[in-house]
Amino acid sequence: MPQRYWIIIFTYILVQLSPLVGMGLFERVFPSLEKVDHFVYWHLFSYTIAAFVMLYLIREDMKPSNMRDREGIGKLIGWSIGGVFIAYGAQMIANIINFQFIGIDQASENTTDIISIIEANYWFIIVPIVFAPFFEELIFRKIFFGQLYKRMNFFFAALLSSLIFSALHLDFTFTLTYVAMGFAFSYLYVKTKRIIVPMIAHGAMNATAVLINLFVDIEDLERRLQELENTATILIGG
């Protein structure tokens, strides 16, 4: 694996651990802010620096000599849009299995935590919509999956990289959902040979999930869907 990939992985690990020091630093520099604001602004600050470092390190991959046989801009846009539906389809199938066969009927703790932070400070919305897709697709698809795919077939490369992707979210109840999305994003990367495609699909999915959780009354929606289901059952039975 190229040395620059190891540096990217190290940078990712470092930025995940950086709040242990950065939070205390921001508390001293900005004592008037709330603790959640220190958390949010440190993440935005450290993630921005990490993103620039990673973009610099992958500049070799973006050279014209490495862009042969890749999709044109039209197909790139098409796959980016279609990729959202592919990823959502994978997520829906996984969630149906979770609910119908495994018996999971709770919300994702990871999603709940993110929404709580966004509600406290809306600037944090940048993290799941921009930074998380960039970091995660670069690390788990381009590097982990990409290196594994050179040594094994698609299924096992996608499975192993997706399991790592799932484990690092620390939301083990929804392992199947993360793995399903990992497969979808890996497929998009293989089909287009452009990591920007799964990044866009990932960002669009996160944006949709965030907006739904912020502005849609989920309990009311579930109640209405249950009423519709009951009505349909009565009509069919009647």
C-alpha positions as CSV (number, residue, x, y, z in Angstrom):
1,M,0.0,0.0,0.0
2,P,1.4,3.5,-0.9
3,Q,2.9,5.4,2.0
4,R,0.5,8.3,1.4
5,Y,-2.4,6.0,2.2
6,W,-0.9,5.1,5.5
7,I,-0.5,8.8,6.3
8,I,-4.2,9.3,5.4
9,I,-5.2,6.5,7.8
10,F,-3.0,7.9,10.5
11,T,-4.5,11.4,9.9
12,Y,-8.0,10.0,10.2
13,I,-7.2,8.2,13.5
14,L,-5.5,11.3,14.8
15,V,-8.5,13.6,14.0
16,Q,-10.9,11.1,15.7
17,L,-8.8,11.2,18.9
18,S,-8.0,15.0,18.7
19,P,-11.1,16.1,20.8
20,L,-9.3,14.6,23.8
21,V,-6.9,17.6,23.6
22,G,-8.8,20.0,21.4
23,M,-11.8,20.3,23.6
24,G,-9.8,21.4,26.5
25,L,-7.9,23.9,24.3
26,F,-11.1,25.5,23.0
27,E,-12.6,25.6,26.5
28,R,-9.6,27.8,27.6
29,V,-9.6,30.0,24.4
30,F,-13.4,30.4,24.3
31,P,-14.6,30.1,27.9
32,S,-17.9,31.8,27.2
33,L,-19.2,29.1,24.9
34,E,-21.2,26.1,25.9
35,K,-19.5,22.7,26.0
36,V,-21.4,21.5,23.0
37,D,-20.2,24.5,21.0
38,H,-16.6,23.6,21.9
39,F,-17.3,20.1,20.7
40,V,-18.8,21.3,17.4
41,Y,-16.2,24.0,16.6
42,W,-13.3,21.8,17.4
43,H,-14.7,19.1,15.0
44,L,-15.1,21.6,12.2
45,F,-11.6,23.1,12.8
46,S,-9.8,19.7,13.0
47,Y,-11.8,18.1,10.2
48,T,-11.1,21.0,7.9
49,I,-7.4,20.7,8.4
50,A,-7.5,16.9,8.0
51,A,-9.5,17.2,4.8
52,F,-6.9,19.6,3.3
53,V,-4.1,17.2,4.3
54,M,-5.9,14.3,2.7
55,L,-6.6,16.2,-0.5
56,Y,-3.0,17.0,-0.8
57,L,-1.9,13.4,-0.2
58,I,-4.3,12.0,-2.9
59,R,-3.3,14.5,-5.5
60,E,-1.3,11.7,-7.2
61,D,-4.5,9.8,-7.7
62,M,-6.1,12.7,-9.5
63,K,-3.4,13.1,-12.2
64,P,-4.5,12.7,-15.8
65,S,-2.3,9.5,-16.2
66,N,-4.4,7.9,-13.5
67,M,-7.8,8.9,-15.0
68,R,-7.8,6.7,-18.1
69,D,-10.8,4.6,-18.8
70,R,-12.9,6.5,-16.2
71,E,-16.5,7.6,-16.7
72,G,-17.2,10.9,-18.5
73,I,-18.8,13.8,-16.6
74,G,-22.3,12.9,-17.8
75,K,-22.1,9.3,-16.6
76,L,-20.5,10.6,-13.5
77,I,-23.5,12.8,-12.7
78,G,-25.8,9.9,-13.6
79,W,-24.1,7.4,-11.4
80,S,-24.0,10.0,-8.5
81,I,-27.8,10.4,-8.7
82,G,-28.5,6.8,-9.3
83,G,-26.1,5.9,-6.5
84,V,-28.3,7.5,-4.0
85,F,-31.2,5.2,-5.0
86,I,-28.9,2.2,-5.0
87,A,-27.6,3.0,-1.5
88,Y,-31.1,3.7,-0.2
89,G,-32.3,0.4,-1.7
90,A,-29.6,-1.5,0.1
91,Q,-30.4,0.3,3.3
92,M,-34.1,-0.4,3.0
93,I,-33.6,-4.1,2.4
94,A,-31.2,-4.3,5.4
95,N,-33.7,-2.4,7.6
96,I,-36.6,-4.7,6.6
97,I,-34.5,-7.7,7.5
98,N,-33.6,-6.0,10.8
99,F,-37.2,-5.3,11.6
100,Q,-39.0,-8.4,10.3
101,F,-36.5,-11.1,11.0
102,I,-34.1,-9.9,13.6
103,G,-36.6,-7.9,15.6
104,I,-34.8,-4.6,15.8
105,D,-37.3,-1.8,16.2
106,Q,-35.2,1.0,17.7
107,A,-33.6,4.0,16.1
108,S,-29.9,4.1,15.4
109,E,-28.0,5.4,18.5
110,N,-25.4,7.0,16.1
111,T,-28.1,8.9,14.2
112,T,-29.8,10.0,17.4
113,D,-26.6,11.3,18.9
114,I,-25.8,13.3,15.7
115,I,-29.2,14.8,15.5
116,S,-29.1,15.9,19.2
117,I,-25.8,17.7,18.5
118,I,-27.2,19.4,15.4
119,E,-30.2,20.6,17.3
120,A,-27.9,22.2,19.9
121,N,-25.6,23.7,17.2
122,Y,-26.7,23.7,13.5
123,W,-23.1,24.2,12.3
124,F,-22.5,20.5,13.1
125,I,-24.7,19.6,10.1
126,I,-21.6,20.0,8.0
127,V,-20.0,17.0,9.6
128,P,-22.4,14.2,8.5
129,I,-23.2,15.8,5.1
130,V,-19.7,16.8,4.0
131,F,-16.8,15.6,6.2
132,A,-18.1,12.1,7.1
133,P,-18.7,11.1,3.5
134,F,-15.4,12.4,2.4
135,F,-13.4,10.7,5.1
136,E,-15.3,7.5,5.2
137,E,-15.4,6.9,1.4
138,L,-11.7,7.8,1.1
139,I,-10.6,5.5,3.9
140,F,-13.0,2.6,3.7
141,R,-13.7,2.5,-0.1
142,K,-10.7,3.9,-1.9
143,I,-8.1,2.6,0.5
144,F,-9.4,-0.4,2.4
145,F,-11.7,-1.8,-0.3
146,G,-9.4,-0.7,-3.1
147,Q,-6.4,-2.5,-1.6
148,L,-8.4,-5.6,-0.7
149,Y,-10.0,-5.7,-4.2
150,K,-6.5,-6.1,-5.7
151,R,-6.1,-9.4,-3.7
152,M,-9.6,-10.9,-3.6
153,N,-13.0,-10.8,-5.4
154,F,-15.5,-8.1,-5.0
155,F,-17.7,-9.9,-2.4
156,F,-15.0,-10.5,0.2
157,A,-13.3,-7.1,-0.4
158,A,-16.6,-5.3,0.1
159,L,-17.5,-7.5,3.1
160,L,-14.3,-7.0,5.0
161,S,-14.1,-3.2,4.3
162,S,-17.8,-2.8,5.2
163,L,-17.4,-4.7,8.5
164,I,-14.6,-2.4,9.4
165,F,-16.7,0.6,8.3
166,S,-19.6,-0.7,10.5
167,A,-17.4,-1.5,13.6
168,L,-15.9,2.0,13.7
169,H,-19.4,3.5,13.9
170,L,-19.9,1.7,17.3
171,D,-23.5,1.1,16.4
172,F,-23.4,-2.7,16.4
173,T,-27.2,-3.2,16.4
174,F,-27.3,-1.9,12.9
175,T,-24.2,-3.8,11.6
176,L,-26.3,-5.2,8.7
177,T,-27.4,-1.8,7.6
178,Y,-23.8,-0.4,7.6
179,V,-22.6,-3.5,5.7
180,A,-25.3,-3.2,3.1
181,M,-24.5,0.5,2.5
182,G,-20.8,-0.5,2.3
183,F,-21.6,-2.9,-0.4
184,A,-23.6,-0.3,-2.3
185,F,-20.8,2.3,-2.1
186,S,-18.1,-0.3,-3.1
187,Y,-20.2,-1.2,-6.1
188,L,-20.5,2.5,-7.1
189,Y,-16.7,2.9,-6.8
190,V,-16.0,-0.2,-8.9
191,K,-18.5,0.8,-11.6
192,T,-17.3,4.4,-12.0
193,K,-13.6,4.2,-10.8
194,R,-14.3,7.6,-9.2
195,I,-14.4,7.9,-5.4
196,I,-16.4,11.1,-5.7
197,V,-19.5,9.1,-6.8
198,P,-19.9,7.1,-3.5
199,M,-18.9,10.3,-1.6
200,I,-21.9,12.2,-3.3
201,A,-24.3,9.3,-2.7
202,H,-23.2,9.0,0.9
203,G,-23.5,12.7,1.5
204,A,-27.0,12.8,-0.1
205,M,-28.2,9.9,2.1
206,N,-26.9,11.6,5.2
207,A,-28.4,14.9,4.2
208,T,-31.8,13.3,3.7
209,A,-31.6,11.4,7.0
210,V,-30.7,14.6,8.9
211,L,-33.4,16.7,7.3
212,I,-36.1,14.1,7.9
213,N,-35.1,13.7,11.6
214,L,-35.0,17.5,12.0
215,F,-38.1,18.6,10.3
216,V,-40.4,15.5,10.1
217,D,-42.4,14.3,13.1
218,I,-41.4,10.6,12.9
219,E,-43.9,9.4,15.5
220,D,-46.7,11.2,13.7
221,L,-45.6,9.7,10.4
222,E,-45.4,6.2,11.8
223,R,-48.9,6.7,13.3
224,R,-50.3,7.8,10.0
225,L,-48.6,4.9,8.1
226,Q,-50.1,2.5,10.7
227,E,-53.6,4.0,10.2
228,L,-53.2,3.5,6.4
229,E,-52.1,-0.1,6.9
230,N,-55.1,-0.8,9.2
231,T,-57.4,0.8,6.7
232,A,-56.0,-1.2,3.8
233,T,-56.3,-4.4,5.9
234,I,-60.0,-3.6,6.6
235,L,-60.7,-2.8,3.0
236,I,-59.0,-6.0,1.8
237,G,-60.6,-8.1,4.5
238,G,-64.0,-6.5,4.0
